[in-house]
Amino acid sequence: TGWASDANGISLVQVSVDNGSSFNNVAGTEEWTYEFDTKVIQDGTHVVFLKVWDNYNVQALYSSLINIDNTKPDISLELPVDDSKTTGTLFFSGQTTDNIGLTKLYAQIRNLDSRQAPVPENLAYLEFIPDEIITRGIDISALSDGFYNIEMTGEDAGGNITRVSRNIQLLKGTDLASIDILYPLNGEHVQGMFNLYGKVYSEKPMETLIMYIDDQDAGTAEITESGYFVFTLNPEVIAEGMHKIQVRGLLEGSRVVSSIEQFVNYKPSGPWVTVDNFTMGDFAFDRPYLEGNAGYAFTETELLSLQDKATPKDVRQALLAKSVDYIEISFDNGKTFEKIGTKRKWRYRVENEDMSAGYHFMVVRAVMRNGESAVTRTIIQIDKTAPTIKIISPEEGGRFNEFIEFAGLTSDDVSLKSVTLALRSGDKASYEVPAFIQGLYFDWHFWGATLWDIGAGLTFFDDNVRLQLQFGQFTEQQWGLFSEEPFRYGGNVIGGKLLANIGTLPFRYFFGPNWEWLSANLTLGANFSMFTQTQSGSPQMLSAILAQLEFPRVTIPKQKMFRVFAFYTEAQVWFIPTDIESVDPNNPIPKIVPQISGGIRINVF
């Protein structure tokens, strides 16, 4: 909308919203209006031209600016999680993005049960600072227990609105903490030595756990990072018979959380098996060993019988049969077992690279020579998903004085352990290698067309193509130490190689994951070298085709630099032009000369 005036009156007003490419008539003259749909123009700042004519057809041109924004804000709300529970504090965490910027950001709380008391005004509408990062805790303990809807709304300068909502449950009378005993199962028969496993669920830190046997303090345990715990029990801790077991923990303050009571039937003697190096729920990475012990706990009478030489042979044999025959493991709750050892001290390699991500449930069984057996359970976690990081500020190429505010979002499908920030001087390009270069390596080569040479090269296309430069030497004096034949080519040798890997043989394919470190490569290529000493007296460029067999090729897993070491044998065929006349026509000078040599290659990265 606008106005126009002239002493001779206004006859026409036109508007252009495409930088003067076309002009459109408006409604009115002295007081005019023009309406159009901005969705046909991309978001951003645009020029508007106005043409005005008076009644004598005299024209004037004016311009203005408009901002068009038809893109809704984006609100990513990490917390609260939908259908989550809280005891009184409602945490908001997330991110907002908009092509221009938010002008308003607020949350509304509504109860979902008409029988509940109305939400107070100070909680029904909550103003947030319209920033890119959402982080705030709200005390909603003034509300009554029940279900509530949380709606967050963001509005930008263009009037675009985005809403996201979550449903939560308020439970002020609970601590949202619990302790579960996972193994042994309720009523299970155990003997000898065994581990009691469990898990803690708590939104607040929980102090040391205490195990009670028949309401008597029987030991303490710590909670692992994944929330599990373990107690080791033996005849010194628990007596024979049926016992009631309970685990209790102390929350911050004085609140005690207890597990349900479970019963076990214990015998001091009998077969037993334990997992010693993994607590239930631990993460398995880098192909770890699951280790433990197994055995048979004898009674005092049985021990005396074994030591007594007068014990009948058949009785002694029956006692000796109470020893470990083999250990086996099951991943399908005991349907099938895989034999993993025959000794009391056993271990099993967890091939986490070949296993799916998530929880894996195991049953370990020790079988005695007399047929008796003992079982235990454990759970391991495998996490193959890398965390995600999103830097929100500072923006790329920004300029700052004195202070820089860093903001971003990190997330992981399991849980994050730490987030670190590095601030380095210079351009980020100086800290990275161009994408088409995969690696750098050093090469030392001996014998062949040169006595020795050293080189460096770059690798491309997933390390399958190599481009190498080298410097070598084979002087006339050095030649005389090895051969009485006439010296033809040598001196200082400067050259380059182009190599292409045509085949890789991983030894893991034949011998399993334990041989992942060893492989062999077959490579073809070409060599072009300048020899400074020739019989003609002039430096000359020679070429050769070659084949390399890299074996052994050793790779150090998880190493970032200097992780690959290879020894190779190289067969060369040199093409040599005749730079001198042959004295003996029956013994011509060879033009194609085969050579064999060896070398060592070390990959820097």
N, C-alpha and C positions, 0 to 999 in steps of 0.2 A: 504494500500500500504506500501511497505517497501523494504529493500535491505538485502542481505546476502553475506558474503564473507568468503573464506577459501583458504589457500595456495594450497590445492588440488582440489579446485573447488567445486561448489554446485551441488548436483544431485537432491534434492527434498526439497520442503518446504510444510508443512501442517499446517492448522489452526483449532483450536477447539473453538467453541463458546458455549459449554455446559459443561464447567468445566472439560474437559478431557474425557468425556464419549465417544466422537467420534472425529476423525480428518479428515479434508477434504483437498484435494489437491488444491493448488493455481495455478494461471497462472504465469509462469515464475520461475526463480531460483534466480540468483543474484539480479535482479530487479523483484519483484513479486507484483501481485495485487490479491485481493479476494473480491468478491461482493456477498452479501446475503441480503435477505429481513428481516429487523429487526422487522417486525410486528408479527413474530412467537415467539418473546421473550418479556416477560413482561417489562414494564418500570422500569428503575433503573440502578444501577452500576453493571457491570458484568466483569468477568475475561476472557481474551482471551489468550489461550496458543498457542505457535508456536513451531513446531518441525522442525529442520533443519538437513539434511544429506549431508555429503561431498561425494566425489567420492570413498572413501574407506569405506563407510557405517558407518562412525563415526557420532553419533547423539548428538544434543544439544537441550535443552528445554529453552524457554524464555516465559515470561508472560507480559501482559499489561492490562490496564483497559479501558473500554468504557462505556459511559453513553447513554442509550437508552431512548428516549422520543418521543412517538407517540401520546400522549394525547394533544388535543388542549386546549388552555386556555379557561376559562369560564369568560365572561364579562356580568355582570348584571348591566344594565344602568337604574337607577330610573328616572333621569332627563337628558336631556329634555324628556318630554312626547311626544309621537308621535302625530302629528297634533296640537301641542301646539302653542301659540302665545307669542311673546315677543316684548317689546318696544325698546330693545337695548342691554340688558344684557342676555347672554346665559349661563345658569347654567348647569354644569355637576356634577352629583352625582351618585355614584354606587360602585361596587365592582369587583375586578378581582381575580381569583384564578387559580393556575396552580400547577401541582405536583412538578415542579422544580422552576419556577419563571419566570416572564416576563423580557425580555431584552429590548423590545421596546413597547411603547404605544403612539399612536398619533391619532389625529382626523383630518378629512378633511371636508371642507365646499364647497359644489357645488351648484350653482344656478339651479333652475328647469325651468327657463324661458329663452330662448335664447335671448329675447329682453332686458334682464337685463344686466347691466354692469358686466364685469368679476370680480370675487372675487379677491381682492388683495392678493399678495403672502404671506403677514404676517398672513392672515386669512385662506388662502386656505389649509395650512398645519400647525397644532398646535402640538408641542411636549408636552407630559405629562410625569411626573415622573412615571416610572413603579412600582407603589406601589399597595398594596391590596385595598386601599380606593381611590376612585376617587372623588375629590371635588375641583371644580374650577369654577370661573366665568369669562366669556370672553365678552369683549365689542365689539359688532358687529354693532354699530351704524354707522360705516363708510360704511356699505352696503346699497344698495337701498331697499325700501320696496318690499316685494314679498315672494315667497316660496323658501326654501332652503333644501337641503339634508345634514344631518350631519352623517358622517360615522366614527365610532371609531374602530381602529384596534389594536389588541394585538398580539405580537409575542414572543415566548419563545426561549430558547437556542437551542432547537431541530429543529427550523425552522417551528414549527406549528403555524398557523395563525387563528385567529378568528375575524370576523367583525360583528358589529351591527350597524344599521342605524336608523335614525329618520328623519321625515319630519317636518319642523317648518315654521311658517310664521312670518316675521318681519313687525311690524306696528309701526313705529316711531312716527307717528302723533297722536296717541291715548294714553290714559292712562290705557287702559284695565280695566276701572272701570265703573260701572253702578249702578244705584239705581232703584229698582222696587217697586212699590206700589202694594201689593198683595190683600189687602182688606181695605175698601169696593171696590167692583167692579166699573168700570166706569159707571156713571149714576145711581148708586144704591140709593134707598130711605132709609134714616136712620133717627132715631129720638131719643130724650132723650140723653142718654150717649152711646158712642160707642168707639171702639179701631180701630185705623188705623195701619195696619201691613205692613211691607215691608222687603226687603232683599237687602244687599249690596254685590256686587261682585267687588273686588279690589285686585290687586297684591301688592299695597302699602298701608300702614296704612292710614286710613281715620279718621279725627277728628270728633267732635260732629256734628250730623245731625240737620238741621233746617227745620221746616215745614212752608210752606207759604200758606196762605189762601187768595186767590185773591191778590197775590203778597205782602201780608203783613206778617211780622214775627209773627208766632203763637205758638212758643215753640220749645224746643230742646229735643233730645233723644240720648241715648247711643246705641252703637252697641253691641249686645251680642256676646259671644264666637263663636256661630254658624253662625254669620253674619246677624242676623235679628234685627229689631227694632220695637218699638211700640210707638204710640202717643195716649193719651186718650183725647177725645173731649167731651164737654158738652156745654150747653147754654152759659156758661161764656166765651167760646173760639170761638164758631161759631154761627152766627145768622141764622134765618130762611131764606130758599130760596136755589137757585142753586148757588154752589160755585166751584171755581177752586182751586184744591189742588196740590201742588208740594213740593217735598222734595229735599233739596240740601245738599251736603257734601263737605268739604274742604280737598283735598289731602295734603300730605306733600309739603309745598311750598305755592303756591297761586292759584292752579288750582281748580276750582269749578266744581263739577259733579252734574248734575241735573237729576231728574226723569222726565218721561213724565208727562204732565198735565192731571189730571183726574178730573171728575166732580161728585159731590154728591148733592143730593136733601135733605136738612135737615129740620126737624120740631122739635122745642123744646119740643113738647108734643107728647106722644104716648108710646107704649111699647118699652122696651129696654132689652138687655141681654149682659153681658160682661164676659170674661175669665180674671181673675185677677192675678193668681199666676204663670201662664205660659205665656212666650212670644212665639209667633209663631216660630217654629223651635227648641225649647228647647228639650233636651234629657230627656226621661222618664226612670227612673230606680228605683228599690226598691219599686215597686207598689205605685207610688205617687197618691195623690188626685189632680184632676183637679177641681179648685174651681173658683167660680164667683158669680155674683149678677144679679138679674133681677128685673124688676119693671115696673111701668107705671108713666110717667112724666105728671102731670096734668097741665092744664092752670091755670092762676090766677083766672079766673072766676069759674072754676070747684072747686078749693080749697075753694073759698068763699061760694059756694053753699053747699059744704059738712059741713061747719061750721055753716051755717044758719039753725036754727031750723024750719024756715018757708018753707024750700024747700019741694016741694011735694014728697010724698013717692016714686012714680014711678021714679022720677028724681034721688032721692038719691040712689035707688036700681041700677039704670043704672050706676051711678058713682061708686058705690061699686063693680060693676061687672068688673070694670077696674083694676083688681088686678090679681096677678099671680095664675093661676090654676095649672100648672105643667111645668116642664122643661124636655126636651128630647134631645137625642144626636143621630146623624147619622154618620155612617162610610162609606156610599155609596152615598155621595153627595145628600142626601135628599130622596132617594128612600124608605128607611125604617128608623124608629126611635125607640129608646129605652127610656122608661120613667126613669128618674134618680132622680126626686125630685118634691116636691110640695111647697117649701118655696122660699122666695126671695133670700136667701143665699143658694146656691146649691153647691154640690161637687160630683165628679164622680171618682171612683177608677179605675185607669189605670192598668189593669192586663198585664204588659209588659212581664211577663214570658210566657204568653200564646199567645202572639202576635208575628208575624213575624218581623224580623229585617228590618229596612228601615223607610221610611216616612209613616205616617198615617194621613189622612186628615179627619177633623171632622167638622160637622155642628151642632151647638148648637141652639136650638129653645126654646123660652119661649112663652107659650100659656096663654092668659088671660082668665078669666071666661066668658067674653063677646065674645070670639072667635078671637079677635085680636092677632097677634103674632109678634115676632121680632126674627131675626136670627143673628148669628155671626159665623165666621169661625176661625179655628186654625189648626196648623200642629204640630205634635210631631215626634220626631225621636227616634227609638229604635235601640241600638247597642249591639249585642250579641257576636261580634267577638273580641277576645282578641288580643292585639298587638303581633307582632312577634319580637323577639330579636335574633340577631346572633352576637356572639363575635368572632372577627377575630384575634385579638391579645390582650394580650399575649396568646401564645399557652399553652396547658396543660403541666405542668411539667417543664416549662421554668425556667431559672436562670437569675437573673438580679442584677445589681449593681447600686445603687443610684437612677436610674430613671426607670419607667415602662411606656411604651406607650400603652394606651388603645385605641382600635379601634373596631368598629362594625357597624352593620346596624340595624335599627329599622323601622318598617312599621306598618301601620294600615289601614283598609279599610275606615275609616272616617277621623280622624286626631289625632295625638299624642298630649297630653297635657304636659307631662314631661318625662324625662329619668333621672334616678338616678343611681349612682354607689356606691357600698359598698365594701371596702377593709378590710378584716378581717384576723387576724392572725390564724395560724394553718391549719390543713388539712380540706378540705371541708366535709370529712366524719364525722367530729366531730359536724357539724351543721345540719346533717340530720339523720332521722330515717331509718333503713333498710326497703326496699320496701315492704317486706312481713308483716310488722307490720303497722296496720292502726291507732291504737290509744292506749292511756293509760287512765286508770280510777281508782278511789278510791271507796271503798265500805265499808259501815258501816251496820252491821247486828245485830239484837237483837232478843232475845228469841229463842226457838227451842232447839237444842241439847246443845247450849251454852247460857249463859245469854247475852253475847255480843261478837262480834269479829269485827276486822278491817282488811281490806285487800287492795291489789292493784293488777291490772291485765292488760294484754295486749289483744288487739282485732286483729283479722285476718279476711281475706276473706270478705272485705267490711263491717267490724264490725259485722259480723254474728257469729263469733266463738270467745269465750273468754277463756282465761287461767288465773286463779286467784290463788294467795297465800294469806293466812289469818292467823291471830293469834287471839284466843278467850280465854274465861275463864268462868268456872262455878265451883266454889269451893264447898266443902261440907257445909261450913257455909252459902254461898249464897243459896244453895239448900234448906237448912232448913227454909229460909224465905218464900219460896213459896210452899213447899210440905212436908207432913209427911211420904211419901213413902221412902223406903230405897234408899240410894244414891248408884248408880251403876257406872256411868262414869262421869268424869269431870276433874277438875284441869286446868292446862294450855293446851290449845288445838291448835295444829299446823296442818294446813291442806291446801288442794288445791281443786279447782273446775274446771271442764271442762264444759262449757256451749255452747249450740248451739241454735241460734234463728231459730224458725221454722215458725214464722208468724208475720207480722206487720200490724197493722190497723191504717192507717193515717186518722185523722179526717177531713182533707181537702177533702177527697173523698166524704164525706156526706154533709159537711157544707161550702165548698168553700175555696178559698185561705186564707181568714182571720183566718182559723183554722190550718194553716200549722204548727204552733208551737206545736201542741198537737198530740200525737200518743200513741199507746199501743203495747207492744211486748209480745209474748208468747215464753218461752224458756224452753228447757229440758236440763238436765245435770246430772253430777255425782259429789259426794263429797267424798274425802278420808281424814280422820283426825286422828291424833294421840292424844289420851287422856292420860294424865300423871297420873291421879288418878282413880283407879278401885277397886272393892271389893277384887280382887285377889292380889292387891298390886303392880302389874306390869303394865307399860304402854302398851296400846293396840291400834292397828289401826282398825278403823271402817269405813265402807263405807255406802253410801246412794245414792239413786236416787232422783231427785228433779225436780220440775217444778216451774217456776217463771212467774208471771204475772206482767209486768211493766206497771203501770198506777197510776197516770199520768206520762207521759214521755214528758218533756218540752224541746224544741229545740229553742235556740236563733239564729235567722238568722244572717248571715254575721259575726258571732263571730268566731274567730280562736281558742281560748282556753276557756275552761270551758263553752262550749256552750250547753251541754246536761245534764239535771238533771232528774233523774228518781226515783220514789218511787215504790217498788215492794213488792208483797206478795209471799212467798215461801212455797210450800208444800214439805215436806221431808218424805222419808220412809227409816228408818235406819235398817240395818241388823246387829243384835247383837248376837255374839256367847255366849253360856252359860259358863261363867267363874266360876260359883259356882253351887253347887247342889241345886235343889229345895227341900225345907223342906216339902211342902205340895203337894203331887202328884195331888190333885184335883185343885190346883191353880198354874200351871206351870209358870216359869219365861218367859215373852214374848221375842221372838227372833226377831220379826219384830215390830218396834215402829214407828208410824207416828208422825210427828211434823208439826207445823205451825209456821211461823215466818215472820218478815218483815225487810225491809232494805231500804237504800238510796244509790244510785249510782251516782257519778259525773264524767263525762268524762273530762279529762284534755285536750286532743286533739284528 
